[in-house]
Amino acid sequence: MEKNFTERIGVFGGSFDPVHIGHLIIAQDALEQLELDRVIFVPTAISPHKRHRAPAEGRHRLEMLRLATASNFRFEVSDLELVRGGVSYTIDTLEQVQADHPGASIFFIVGLDSLKELHRWHRYEDVLACCTLVPLGRGGEDPAAIAELCKLPDRWKNRVLDRLIRIHEIEVSASEIRMRIAEGLSIQTLVPAEVEMYIAEHNLYT
């Protein structure tokens, strides 16, 4: 008898400007702790929360992601938000991933800071209905307090609480990396070697 198989897909969105080891560790952590089949990295065109373009062009951020993830067959990179252009809404991305992978369980990886604004997200109820939220935390957070951060109507709180899964965040920031490059400092331990070479070859962030 053939067994039913539901694919488990993590979706990791962000500017990735540039992608760094913290991003890769988070994705690997999610793969292992949530028993995902793959993690799809989705670089944003324009974030609805920032409303400005990233310092590096989308084509550069996309290529750096491809270089950084090439050695892990369970990591994928999607250009769907860059191709779509304009403001990147989470629900549009999640619905596209669902359409591309019918029947899959979708896990959306999100930072706690962004989670605080969940009630302001475009079509946030549809987001909650189509994915499991995976907040990035350092461990030890009170689940009830995390649910309270979302500022959702009471009818959603228990459901969100059941969907919160904590993984560990690594203290590396893209802004710090850009600052170090601008100041002529090494980023050798902060990004994969292929990404470091790409940044130098294309004179990014200087």
VMD Tcl script that draws the C-alpha trace (Angstrom):
set ca {
  {0.00 0.00 0.00}
  {1.33 3.44 -0.95}
  {1.89 5.78 1.99}
  {0.53 9.31 1.96}
  {3.32 11.87 1.95}
  {2.87 15.53 2.79}
  {5.83 17.67 1.86}
  {6.96 20.10 4.54}
  {8.36 23.32 3.10}
  {9.97 26.20 4.96}
  {9.73 29.67 3.42}
  {12.42 32.13 4.50}
  {11.90 35.66 3.20}
  {14.11 38.70 3.64}
  {16.29 41.23 1.86}
  {19.39 38.98 2.27}
  {21.56 42.02 1.67}
  {23.87 40.17 1.85}
  {23.04 36.60 2.86}
  {25.24 35.58 5.80}
  {26.02 32.56 7.96}
  {23.28 33.50 10.40}
  {20.67 33.03 7.68}
  {22.11 29.64 6.74}
  {22.22 28.44 10.35}
  {18.62 29.51 10.90}
  {17.53 27.62 7.78}
  {19.45 24.49 8.81}
  {18.02 24.76 12.33}
  {14.52 24.92 10.86}
  {15.18 21.92 8.60}
  {16.29 19.76 11.50}
  {13.95 20.89 14.28}
  {10.82 21.02 12.14}
  {11.73 18.01 9.97}
  {11.30 20.03 6.79}
  {11.95 18.60 3.36}
  {13.34 21.88 2.06}
  {13.73 25.58 2.82}
  {13.02 28.10 0.08}
  {14.85 31.43 0.39}
  {12.80 34.29 -1.09}
  {14.59 37.65 -1.45}
  {12.20 40.60 -1.31}
  {11.84 43.29 -3.94}
  {10.49 46.00 -1.61}
  {9.40 45.18 1.94}
  {5.97 46.59 2.92}
  {7.51 47.40 6.32}
  {10.54 49.28 4.98}
  {9.26 50.74 1.70}
  {12.69 51.23 0.20}
  {14.91 49.27 -2.10}
  {17.76 47.22 -0.71}
  {21.33 48.61 -1.09}
  {22.26 45.83 -3.55}
  {20.23 45.12 -6.68}
  {17.96 42.11 -6.69}
  {20.09 40.23 -9.22}
  {23.12 40.48 -6.92}
  {21.20 39.37 -3.83}
  {19.72 36.47 -5.78}
  {23.10 35.31 -7.06}
  {24.70 35.58 -3.60}
  {21.90 33.38 -2.24}
  {22.45 30.83 -4.99}
  {26.16 30.72 -4.25}
  {25.58 30.43 -0.49}
  {23.06 27.58 -0.79}
  {24.56 25.60 -3.68}
  {26.13 22.94 -1.46}
  {22.87 22.05 0.35}
  {20.38 20.19 -1.86}
  {17.58 20.95 0.62}
  {18.02 24.70 0.22}
  {16.34 26.41 -2.74}
  {16.25 30.02 -3.92}
  {13.17 31.58 -5.52}
  {13.08 34.80 -7.51}
  {9.27 35.03 -7.42}
  {9.15 38.32 -5.47}
  {11.89 39.90 -7.58}
  {10.14 38.88 -10.80}
  {6.80 40.14 -9.49}
  {8.41 43.42 -8.44}
  {6.91 46.15 -6.29}
  {5.99 45.69 -2.64}
  {6.42 42.11 -1.40}
  {3.38 40.94 0.57}
  {3.77 37.71 2.54}
  {0.36 36.36 1.54}
  {1.11 36.69 -2.19}
  {4.33 34.73 -1.76}
  {2.74 32.02 0.38}
  {-0.13 31.56 -2.07}
  {2.35 31.21 -4.93}
  {4.36 28.61 -3.00}
  {1.12 26.73 -2.28}
  {0.18 26.81 -5.96}
  {3.61 25.51 -6.93}
  {3.50 22.76 -4.27}
  {-0.14 21.65 -3.91}
  {-0.86 19.76 -0.71}
  {2.39 20.79 1.00}
  {2.51 22.06 4.58}
  {4.06 25.54 4.56}
  {6.18 26.89 7.43}
  {6.91 30.63 7.30}
  {10.07 31.70 9.13}
  {9.69 35.14 10.71}
  {11.53 37.31 13.23}
  {9.92 38.22 16.54}
  {10.11 41.92 15.68}
  {8.04 41.33 12.55}
  {5.66 39.10 14.48}
  {4.79 42.04 16.73}
  {3.23 43.69 13.68}
  {1.37 40.57 12.52}
  {-2.02 42.18 13.10}
  {-1.02 44.91 10.60}
  {0.06 42.53 7.85}
  {-1.82 42.58 4.56}
  {-4.51 39.83 4.79}
  {-2.96 38.49 8.00}
  {-5.86 36.10 8.63}
  {-5.18 34.43 5.28}
  {-1.50 34.19 6.26}
  {-2.49 32.37 9.47}
  {-4.82 30.07 7.55}
  {-2.26 28.91 5.01}
  {0.95 28.44 7.00}
  {2.58 27.65 10.31}
  {4.46 30.63 11.73}
  {8.01 29.87 12.85}
  {9.26 32.77 15.01}
  {12.98 33.24 15.46}
  {13.86 33.39 19.14}
  {16.76 32.78 21.46}
  {14.84 30.23 23.51}
  {13.16 30.71 26.85}
  {10.44 33.04 25.60}
  {7.05 32.58 27.23}
  {4.65 31.25 24.55}
  {1.76 33.22 26.04}
  {3.84 36.39 25.88}
  {4.74 35.68 22.25}
  {1.05 35.26 21.38}
  {0.31 38.54 23.13}
  {2.95 40.27 20.99}
  {0.89 39.52 17.91}
  {-1.95 41.80 19.10}
  {-4.52 39.61 17.40}
  {-8.24 39.39 18.11}
  {-9.01 36.83 20.82}
  {-10.50 34.39 18.32}
  {-7.05 33.93 16.76}
  {-4.80 33.82 19.82}
  {-5.08 30.13 20.73}
  {-4.65 29.16 17.13}
  {-1.53 31.27 16.74}
  {-0.13 30.01 20.03}
  {-0.46 26.45 18.75}
  {1.40 27.42 15.60}
  {4.41 29.13 17.18}
  {7.65 27.17 17.03}
  {10.83 28.64 18.42}
  {14.26 28.23 16.87}
  {17.49 30.00 17.69}
  {18.64 33.21 16.06}
  {22.31 33.93 15.40}
  {23.72 37.36 16.24}
  {24.94 38.42 12.80}
  {23.38 41.31 10.88}
  {23.55 42.30 7.23}
  {23.84 45.97 8.23}
  {26.93 45.16 10.30}
  {28.45 43.34 7.32}
  {27.75 46.27 5.00}
  {29.32 48.65 7.52}
  {32.44 46.49 7.81}
  {32.83 46.38 4.03}
  {32.44 50.15 3.78}
  {35.14 50.55 6.43}
  {37.49 48.10 4.73}
  {37.19 45.45 7.47}
  {37.15 41.69 6.93}
  {33.87 39.77 6.63}
  {35.61 36.41 6.25}
  {33.85 34.67 9.16}
  {30.45 36.28 8.54}
  {29.58 35.11 5.02}
  {30.40 32.03 2.92}
  {33.65 32.35 0.95}
  {31.77 32.36 -2.37}
  {29.67 35.31 -1.21}
  {32.73 37.20 0.02}
  {34.37 36.74 -3.39}
  {31.21 37.84 -5.23}
  {30.94 41.00 -3.13}
  {34.57 41.87 -3.88}
  {34.29 41.09 -7.60}
  {31.22 43.30 -8.00}
  {32.38 46.04 -5.64}
  {29.21 45.87 -3.54}
  {28.55 47.94 -0.39}
  {31.61 50.17 -0.79}
}
mol new
graphics top color blue
foreach p $ca { graphics top sphere $p radius 0.5 }
foreach p [lrange $ca 0 end-1] q [lrange $ca 1 end] { graphics top cylinder $p $q radius 0.2 }
display resetview
